[in-house]
Amino acid sequence: MTVRAMFYVTEINHRATSSPGDVNVQVKMAAAFGSYLKGLAEGNKDWSKYTPSGELSITITAPGAIDQFEVGEVYEMTFEKAAKAD
């Protein structure tokens, strides 16, 4: 079984690094509901009805990945139990 969720970006924090050219960015997100769902093709009514709050914080060090996130924008995630190694 998978769980589909939508989160919106609340903060993007660039952190200092010890090596020039390296990047270290913290992206903070919160569960999307209410006005954040307006205008989205699929919406998030079922999930947000039963899970109306949530927080996520990730640290990114890949420049290309950092560029994919914007404050206020909504991102869809799918949670699925990982398979165990044999």
Helices and strands as residue ranges (DSSP letters): E 2-14, E 25-31, G 34-37, H 45-50, E 55-60, H 63-66, E 74-80
